[in-house]
Amino acid sequence: MSDSVTQPSVADLTLEEKASLTSGADFWTTTAIDRAGVPSIMMTDGPHGLRKQADGNDHVGLANSVPATCFPPAVGLSATFDPELAVRVGEALGVESAIENVAVILGPGINIKRSPLCGRNFEYMSEDPIVSGVMGGALVRGIQTRGVGASLKHFAANNQETDRLRVSSDVDPRPLREIYLRGFQIAIEGAQPWTVMCSYNRINGVYASEDPWLLTSVLRDEWGFEGLVVSDWGAVNDRVAGVIAGLDLEMPSSGGATDAQLVAAVRDGSLDEAALDIVTRRVLDLVQKAGRRPAIDGHLDIDAHHALAREVAGRAIVLLKNDDRVLPLAAEQKVAVIGAFAETPRFQGAGSSLINPTRLDSARDGFAEYAAEGAVTYAAGFALDGSGDADVLRAEAVAAASASEVAVVFLGLPASAESEGFDREHIDLPADQLALLDAVLVANPRTVVVLSNGGVVALPFADRVPAIIEGWLLGQAGGSATADVLYGAVNPSGRLAETIPVRLEHNPSYGNFPGEHGHVRYGEGLFVGYRWYDERGLDVTFPFGHGLSYTTFAYGDAHASVRSDGDMAVRIAVTNTGERAGRELVQVYTALPGSAVQRAPRELKAFQSVALEAGETREVELIVRRDDLAYWDVRVDRWVVEGGEYEVHVGASSRDIRSVASAEVAGDELVLPASLNSSITELLAHPVLGERMRALVAAAFGPGAESEGALQVLGSFPIGRLAAFPNVPATRDEIERMIAQA
């Protein structure tokens, strides 16, 4: 690409040309208009690596793709809780895209992990919208620094694979705004992705691809999105309705069929040509942005990008448990490495994000970098494809464990268990793997479990195993990164971006997932993830935000204050009290006791990964944005910050709070629309009507009617019905006129 590309005028294009520009030319490219000097541009899959097909433009999957760096998928990247690291990954993705002349890479995905059963959770960031928005926005910024567009997806409320092309996500307004849209809002307002990809599903009965409220009122009018809305591949239900709603580009090509529908709709008057002009202009704007990218010289630096993938994977690993300091391993220790995943890593999920990696590290090879000669023995323990004699494989593993000081057992989900296109049926590890672990524990209680999984799994052995590492899906360098952590070359600093429940039945979506007859009811409302477990007081295996280190950290007293811009500054001293350098993730949660609206016991509002040398103390300042304190008020259909004294909980997880401070936050002015149906309590608080209402209430119910006890009984009484009571010095019509004048 070069900056010599000029932008044609929409007025220079024929009706047919405009229609054709707003759908793909084939599976991955946009339509060119040679006569007008409009080139075609390419989009490809790639939330965590470039998936550009090498054998032409076929269907989603499944042709060979060019070699590219497979970075840790979102499930791993989010566990770093480090936006700066996400920016660096984005920059690398942008470079690889630019080398392959790809204009837009389709990612990141930031849908909320409503249920651990969602088959695509490995591509999503978190159960929390702040984490999703901050980490997703950072990835977008990194990609776009290289002159390549990102495509934030899947917009919106796309939280399952079951019936994903048709199902209606039925969500109440508050959770829709506060949980499912908030992450998108943060990323869009903060990073302005070139494109947003609308999802397949319906939202409260309306397809995302033809929802003017979603694609125009919210996305553009409220959030100020300036880019292009592209459909998920095959998500368009009604092309004409989509254009009217604000859908700019249909992908892939319909072979001209839906282009003809647009032309016919303009000619019969059912589609205003001005609406088509708007979406055409956005396509032209995207093509021009792509044309401004400087040419990339040279080839992909495979080694540098592999090294970055290894760094990110090491940072993504979460040390869940480490009793008796079983870890880190020493080079001379005799170690039994057990489990087929150690030799054949599961490093990514299946589906449209399947990357052809430039190289692939195994953990077994990684052990060889650190262990003394002859210190490590390997036993498969089980077969990934189900072949082989299970008893023989298990016996070999037990023998290896018995002859070693430590056993490291690699367990995980097979590729067939989680993928785009279908949801999981349970969160259990395979029975043969659990049986293997039981046998190894009998032979050697000093056993470390290393997990490979894209979605959380139940850990029934958590109280019997001294050390557990959550290894997620770690990309092409995950094997070596796992060895880095096991031997202490990398001090683990990953944290859980989703709760690990004791049982699936404890999950808030249980009983409301995946729905039936084309509808899924988000019956848990606001209480998603840790919000639910904390509200219900449920035990969890490991809480949101949890993760250990090979060093220890102490927290000072937290201090919170509201700045002149309305944001809250939270300061706390953190000390590395151990003997080696490490990272601590400082997390800030807020609560508002006595709130007038339903809230979780605490909600994450800010986080910061802090690197500290042994013995070092640093004062950390975290900023809680005023916008992130707001709730969605359904009475006025807007964000409202409730005033009051907020508790500020600072800690190392949602259930490991080290210090609590408080700050007085001024509330937003909120005047509710008054009507005859307004309650007595609401009108007594009205800035204009309050005095008159006090007189009416006193006349109707006596001078004590405003007491707290009386209002418990009378406060919800609609004012329009007050006129029927004796002694009220106003008729219903007079009350109505008074309200209208106010």
Secondary structure, 3 states (H helix, E strand, C coil): CCCCCCCCCHHHCCHHHHHHHCEECCCCEECCEHHHCECCCEEEECCCCCECECCCCCCCCCCCECCECCCCCHHHHHHHCCHHHHHHHHHHHHHHHHHCCCCEEECCECCCCCCCCCCCHHHCCCCCHHHHHHHHHHHHHHHHCCCCEEEEEEECCCCCCCCCCCCEEECCHHHHHHHHHHHHHHHHHHHCCCEEEECCCEECCEEHHHCHHHHHHHHHHHCCCCCEEEECCCCCCCHHHHHHHCCCEECCCCCCHHHHHHHHHHHHCCCCHHHHHHHHHHHHHHHHHHHCCCCCCCCCCHHHHHHHHHHHHHHHCEEEEEHHHCCCCCCCCCEEEECHHHCCCCCCCECCCCCCECCCCCHHHHHHHHCCCCCEEEECCCCCCCCCCHHHHHHHHHHHHHCCCEEEEEEECCHHHCECCECCCCCCCCHHHHHHHHHHHHHCCCEEEEEECCCCCCCCCCCCCCEEEECCCCCCCHHHHHHHHHCCCCCCCCCCCCCEECCHHHCCCCCCCCCECCEEECCCCCCCCHHHHHHHCCCEEECCCCCECCCCEEECCCEEEECCCCCEEEEEEEEECCCCCEEEEEEEEEECCCCCCCCCCCEEEEEEEEEECCCCEEEEEEEECHHHHCEEECCCCEEECCCEEEEEEEEEECCEEEEEEEEEECCCCCCCCCCCCCEHHHHHCCCCCHHHHHHHHHHHHCCCCCCHHHHHHHCCCEHHHHHHCCCCCCCHHHHHHHHHHC
